[in-house]
């Protein structure tokens, strides 16, 4: 822990840097495991294949175009969006994700 030796006026910056490095590390670890499954789920919704960075803009376009307005399509979309959100929280805010899991028994 180097925080005690950092001048007080620079501690906030040091904490932000440490947080960003932690996010980058978690992102690299999670990207390899979650991305193929998320890409497959989004691809199934769209009836397309591709990697997640290519499919997500297409998903946004399909949502804007009303392709998920029907109740059965909304349910499928919600499930995939929840999976994407959980994957992103695992990178950006794992403590929040852990607290959500404890609250909902997941």
BADOSE-215350 format. One record per atom (N, C-alpha, C, O): atom name; x, z, y. Coordinates in steps of 0.02 Angstrom, whole numbers, plus 50000, padded with zeros to 5 digits. Layout:
BADOSE-215350
SITE   name    east      up   north
SITE     CA       X       Z       Y
...
end
This chain:
BADOSE-215350
SITE   name    east      up   north
SITE      N   50042   50000   49941
SITE     CA   50000   50000   50000
SITE      C   50044   50000   50062
SITE      O   50081   50048   50075
SITE      N   50040   49947   50099
SITE     CA   50080   49941   50159
SITE      C   50042   49961   50221
SITE      O   50070   49965   50276
SITE      N   49978   49974   50215
SITE     CA   49936   49990   50272
SITE      C   49963   50047   50315
SITE      O   49960   50042   50376
SITE      N   49989   50101   50286
SITE     CA   50014   50156   50328
SITE      C   50072   50137   50374
SITE      O   50082   50169   50425
SITE      N   50110   50085   50356
SITE     CA   50167   50066   50398
SITE      C   50150   50011   50449
SITE      O   50192   49992   50489
SITE      N   50090   49986   50446
SITE     CA   50068   49935   50494
SITE      C   50044   49970   50557
SITE      O   50005   50018   50553
SITE      N   50066   49947   50616
SITE     CA   50042   49978   50678
SITE      C   49966   49977   50682
SITE      O   49934   49929   50660
SITE      N   49937   50028   50710
SITE     CA   49864   50037   50713
SITE      C   49829   49977   50744
SITE      O   49775   49957   50721
SITE      N   49859   49948   50795
SITE     CA   49826   49891   50829
SITE      C   49828   49827   50787
SITE      O   49795   49778   50806
SITE      N   49865   49826   50731
SITE     CA   49869   49768   50689
SITE      C   49836   49778   50621
SITE      O   49836   49733   50579
SITE      N   49807   49836   50609
SITE     CA   49778   49851   50544
SITE      C   49717   49808   50528
SITE      O   49708   49785   50472
SITE      N   49675   49796   50577
SITE     CA   49616   49755   50565
SITE      C   49638   49685   50543
SITE      O   49609   49658   50495
SITE      N   49686   49656   50576
SITE     CA   49711   49590   50558
SITE      C   49740   49591   50488
SITE      O   49728   49545   50448
SITE      N   49778   49643   50472
SITE     CA   49807   49648   50405
SITE      C   49753   49653   50352
SITE      O   49758   49623   50298
SITE      N   49701   49691   50366
SITE     CA   49645   49697   50318
SITE      C   49609   49631   50309
SITE      O   49588   49614   50254
SITE      N   49600   49593   50363
SITE     CA   49568   49527   50359
SITE      C   49610   49479   50317
SITE      O   49584   49440   50278
SITE      N   49676   49482   50327
SITE     CA   49720   49439   50288
SITE      C   49717   49458   50214
SITE      O   49713   49414   50171
SITE      N   49719   49523   50199
SITE     CA   49714   49545   50130
SITE      C   49648   49524   50098
SITE      O   49647   49504   50040
SITE      N   49594   49528   50136
SITE     CA   49529   49507   50111
SITE      C   49528   49432   50097
SITE      O   49503   49410   50045
SITE      N   49556   49393   50142
SITE     CA   49559   49320   50132
SITE      C   49601   49302   50071
SITE      O   49583   49257   50033
SITE      N   49656   49336   50062
SITE     CA   49698   49324   50003
SITE      C   49661   49342   49939
SITE      O   49667   49308   49888
SITE      N   49624   49397   49941
SITE     CA   49584   49417   49882
SITE      C   49531   49365   49866
SITE      O   49519   49349   49808
SITE      N   49498   49339   49918
SITE     CA   49448   49287   49907
SITE      C   49479   49225   49877
SITE      O   49451   49194   49832
SITE      N   49537   49206   49902
SITE     CA   49570   49146   49876
SITE      C   49589   49156   49803
SITE      O   49580   49110   49762
SITE      N   49614   49214   49787
SITE     CA   49633   49229   49718
SITE      C   49572   49227   49672
SITE      O   49575   49197   49618
SITE      N   49518   49259   49693
SITE     CA   49456   49259   49652
SITE      C   49428   49188   49647
SITE      O   49402   49169   49594
SITE      N   49433   49150   49701
SITE     CA   49408   49081   49700
SITE      C   49445   49038   49651
SITE      O   49415   48998   49615
SITE      N   49510   49046   49649
SITE     CA   49550   49007   49601
SITE      C   49533   49026   49529
SITE      O   49528   48983   49486
SITE      N   49525   49091   49517
SITE     CA   49509   49114   49450
SITE      C   49439   49093   49429
SITE      O   49428   49071   49372
SITE      N   49391   49099   49474
SITE     CA   49321   49083   49457
SITE      C   49309   49008   49455
SITE      O   49269   48984   49414
SITE      N   49343   48971   49498
SITE     CA   49331   48899   49501
SITE      C   49341   48864   49435
SITE      O   49304   48818   49417
SITE      N   49390   48886   49399
SITE     CA   49405   48854   49334
SITE      C   49351   48869   49283
SITE      O   49339   48828   49239
SITE      N   49320   48927   49287
SITE     CA   49272   48946   49235
SITE      C   49199   48929   49252
SITE      O   49162   48908   49208
SITE      N   49179   48938   49315
SITE     CA   49109   48929   49334
SITE      C   49091   48857   49352
SITE      O   49034   48835   49339
SITE      N   49137   48821   49380
SITE     CA   49120   48756   49409
SITE      C   49091   48706   49358
SITE      O   49042   48673   49375
SITE      N   49118   48699   49299
SITE     CA   49089   48650   49252
SITE      C   49016   48667   49234
SITE      O   48974   48622   49230
SITE      N   49001   48730   49223
SITE     CA   48933   48750   49206
SITE      C   48885   48738   49265
SITE      O   48829   48715   49256
SITE      N   48908   48754   49326
SITE     CA   48867   48743   49385
SITE      C   48856   48668   49397
SITE      O   48801   48647   49414
SITE      N   48909   48629   49387
SITE     CA   48902   48556   49395
SITE      C   48853   48528   49345
SITE      O   48814   48484   49361
SITE      N   48855   48553   49284
SITE     CA   48808   48529   49233
SITE      C   48736   48547   49251
SITE      O   48691   48507   49242
SITE      N   48726   48608   49278
SITE     CA   48658   48629   49297
SITE      C   48632   48588   49355
SITE      O   48575   48566   49354
SITE      N   48674   48577   49406
SITE     CA   48653   48537   49463
SITE      C   48643   48464   49440
SITE      O   48594   48432   49461
SITE      N   48686   48439   49399
SITE     CA   48679   48371   49373
SITE      C   48615   48362   49334
SITE      O   48583   48310   49340
SITE      N   48596   48412   49295
SITE     CA   48533   48409   49258
SITE      C   48474   48405   49306
SITE      O   48428   48366   49295
SITE      N   48476   48445   49359
SITE     CA   48422   48442   49409
SITE      C   48416   48373   49440
SITE      O   48361   48347   49449
SITE      N   48473   48343   49454
SITE     CA   48473   48279   49489
SITE      C   48469   48219   49442
SITE      O   48453   48163   49464
SITE      N   48482   48231   49378
SITE     CA   48485   48174   49331
SITE      C   48547   48133   49343
SITE      O   48547   48073   49333
SITE      N   48601   48166   49364
SITE     CA   48664   48133   49379
SITE      C   48721   48171   49346
SITE      O   48713   48227   49322
SITE      N   48779   48141   49347
SITE     CA   48841   48174   49325
SITE      C   48890   48175   49382
SITE      O   48887   48134   49428
SITE      N   48935   48222   49379
SITE     CA   48987   48226   49429
SITE      C   49014   48297   49434
SITE      O   48992   48342   49399
SITE      N   49063   48305   49478
SITE     CA   49089   48372   49489
SITE      C   49048   48406   49543
SITE      O   49011   48373   49580
SITE      N   49055   48471   49548
SITE     CA   49013   48510   49593
SITE      C   49020   48489   49666
SITE      O   48970   48483   49700
SITE      N   49081   48478   49692
SITE     CA   49086   48457   49762
SITE      C   49050   48391   49777
SITE      O   49026   48381   49833
SITE      N   49045   48347   49728
SITE     CA   49009   48284   49739
SITE      C   48934   48293   49731
SITE      O   48895   48260   49766
SITE      N   48913   48338   49687
SITE     CA   48842   48347   49672
SITE      C   48805   48389   49724
SITE      O   48747   48377   49738
SITE      N   48839   48438   49754
SITE     CA   48804   48482   49801
SITE      C   48775   48446   49861
SITE      O   48718   48460   49880
SITE      N   48811   48400   49893
SITE     CA   48780   48363   49948
SITE      C   48720   48322   49925
SITE      O   48670   48315   49961
SITE      N   48724   48295   49864
SITE     CA   48667   48257   49837
SITE      C   48607   48302   49825
SITE      O   48550   48282   49836
SITE      N   48621   48364   49803
SITE     CA   48567   48412   49793
SITE      C   48533   48428   49860
SITE      O   48472   48430   49864
SITE      N   48572   48438   49912
SITE     CA   48544   48451   49978
SITE      C   48500   48393   50001
SITE      O   48446   48403   50028
SITE      N   48524   48332   49990
SITE     CA   48485   48273   50009
SITE      C   48420   48270   49970
SITE      O   48368   48253   49999
SITE      N   48422   48285   49906
SITE     CA   48362   48284   49865
SITE      C   48312   48338   49887
SITE      O   48252   48327   49887
SITE      N   48337   48396   49906
SITE     CA   48294   48449   49931
SITE      C   48260   48426   49995
SITE      O   48200   48433   50003
SITE      N   48300   48399   50041
SITE     CA   48273   48374   50105
SITE      C   48221   48320   50094
SITE      O   48172   48315   50131
SITE      N   48231   48278   50042
SITE     CA   48185   48223   50028
SITE      C   48121   48246   49993
SITE      O   48076   48206   49981
SITE      N   48118   48311   49976
SITE     CA   48057   48337   49944
SITE      C   48055   48330   49869
SITE      O   48001   48337   49839
SITE      N   48111   48316   49837
SITE     CA   48111   48305   49765
SITE      C   48098   48369   49725
SITE      O   48087   48366   49664
SITE      N   48099   48426   49758
SITE     CA   48088   48489   49723
SITE      C   48027   48526   49750
SITE      O   48022   48587   49744
SITE      N   47981   48489   49780
SITE     CA   47921   48520   49809
SITE      C   47870   48542   49757
SITE      O   47832   48589   49768
SITE      N   47869   48508   49700
SITE     CA   47821   48527   49647
SITE      C   47840   48595   49618
SITE      O   47900   48610   49612
SITE      N   47791   48637   49602
SITE     CA   47805   48705   49578
SITE      C   47853   48709   49519
SITE      O   47897   48753   49518
SITE      N   47847   48664   49471
SITE     CA   47892   48667   49413
SITE      C   47964   48649   49434
SITE      O   48011   48677   49407
SITE      N   47971   48603   49480
SITE     CA   48037   48584   49505
SITE      C   48067   48639   49548
SITE      O   48128   48650   49548
SITE      N   48024   48675   49585
SITE     CA   48048   48730   49627
SITE      C   48078   48785   49583
SITE      O   48129   48814   49601
SITE      N   48046   48801   49528
SITE     CA   48071   48853   49484
SITE      C   48140   48835   49456
SITE      O   48185   48877   49454
SITE      N   48149   48773   49436
SITE     CA   48214   48750   49411
SITE      C   48266   48753   49466
SITE      O   48323   48774   49455
SITE      N   48248   48731   49525
SITE     CA   48293   48732   49582
SITE      C   48314   48804   49599
SITE      O   48373   48818   49609
SITE      N   48265   48849   49601
SITE     CA   48281   48919   49617
SITE      C   48331   48949   49567
SITE      O   48376   48985   49586
SITE      N   48322   48933   49504
SITE     CA   48367   48960   49452
SITE      C   48438   48935   49464
SITE      O   48486   48974   49459
SITE      N   48446   48872   49479
SITE     CA   48513   48844   49490
SITE      C   48542   48872   49555
SITE      O   48602   48887   49557
SITE      N   48502   48878   49607
SITE     CA   48527   48905   49670
SITE      C   48548   48978   49661
SITE      O   48597   49000   49692
SITE      N   48512   49016   49621
SITE     CA   48531   49085   49607
SITE      C   48599   49088   49571
SITE      O   48641   49130   49586
SITE      N   48609   49042   49523
SITE     CA   48674   49040   49488
SITE      C   48731   49022   49535
SITE      O   48785   49051   49531
SITE      N   48719   48975   49580
SITE     CA   48770   48956   49629
SITE      C   48785   49015   49675
SITE      O   48843   49029   49690
SITE      N   48733   49050   49697
SITE     CA   48742   49107   49741
SITE      C   48782   49162   49707
SITE      O   48827   49191   49737
SITE      N   48766   49177   49644
SITE     CA   48803   49228   49607
SITE      C   48877   49208   49599
SITE      O   48921   49250   49606
SITE      N   48889   49145   49586
SITE     CA   48958   49122   49579
SITE      C   48996   49128   49644
SITE      O   49055   49147   49645
SITE      N   48964   49113   49699
SITE     CA   48996   49118   49765
SITE      C   49007   49191   49784
SITE      O   49058   49208   49814
SITE      N   48958   49234   49768
SITE     CA   48967   49305   49782
SITE      C   49024   49335   49741
SITE      O   49059   49380   49765
SITE      N   49034   49311   49681
SITE     CA   49089   49336   49640
SITE      C   49155   49324   49674
SITE      O   49204   49360   49662
SITE      N   49159   49273   49716
SITE     CA   49219   49258   49753
SITE      C   49221   49293   49820
SITE      O   49270   49326   49837
SITE      N   49167   49288   49858
SITE     CA   49167   49312   49927
SITE      C   49152   49386   49934
SITE      O   49176   49418   49981
SITE      N   49112   49414   49889
SITE     CA   49091   49484   49896
SITE      C   49074   49513   49828
SITE      O   49016   49528   49815
SITE      N   49123   49523   49785
SITE     CA   49109   49547   49717
SITE      C   49078   49616   49716
SITE      O   49041   49632   49669
SITE      N   49092   49658   49765
SITE     CA   49062   49724   49767
SITE      C   48986   49719   49776
SITE      O   48948   49756   49746
SITE      N   48965   49673   49818
SITE     CA   48893   49661   49828
SITE      C   48860   49637   49764
SITE      O   48805   49659   49746
SITE      N   48893   49592   49730
SITE     CA   48867   49565   49667
SITE      C   48862   49621   49616
SITE      O   48812   49625   49580
SITE      N   48912   49664   49612
SITE     CA   48910   49719   49564
SITE      C   48853   49767   49580
SITE      O   48820   49792   49535
SITE      N   48842   49781   49645
SITE     CA   48787   49826   49663
SITE      C   48719   49794   49648
SITE      O   48673   49830   49628
SITE      N   48713   49729   49656
SITE     CA   48651   49694   49639
SITE      C   48638   49699   49564
SITE      O   48581   49711   49543
SITE      N   48690   49691   49525
SITE     CA   48682   49695   49452
SITE      C   48661   49765   49431
SITE      O   48619   49772   49387
SITE      N   48689   49816   49463
SITE     CA   48670   49885   49446
SITE      C   48598   49898   49465
SITE      O   48562   49931   49428
SITE      N   48577   49874   49523
SITE     CA   48508   49884   49546
SITE      C   48457   49850   49502
SITE      O   48402   49876   49491
SITE      N   48476   49792   49475
SITE     CA   48428   49753   49435
SITE      C   48442   49756   49360
SITE      O   48410   49722   49321
SITE      N   48490   49797   49341
SITE     CA   48505   49806   49270
SITE      C   48531   49745   49235
SITE      O   48517   49734   49177
SITE      N   48570   49703   49270
SITE     CA   48598   49642   49241
SITE      C   48669   49651   49223
SITE      O   48701   49604   49198
end
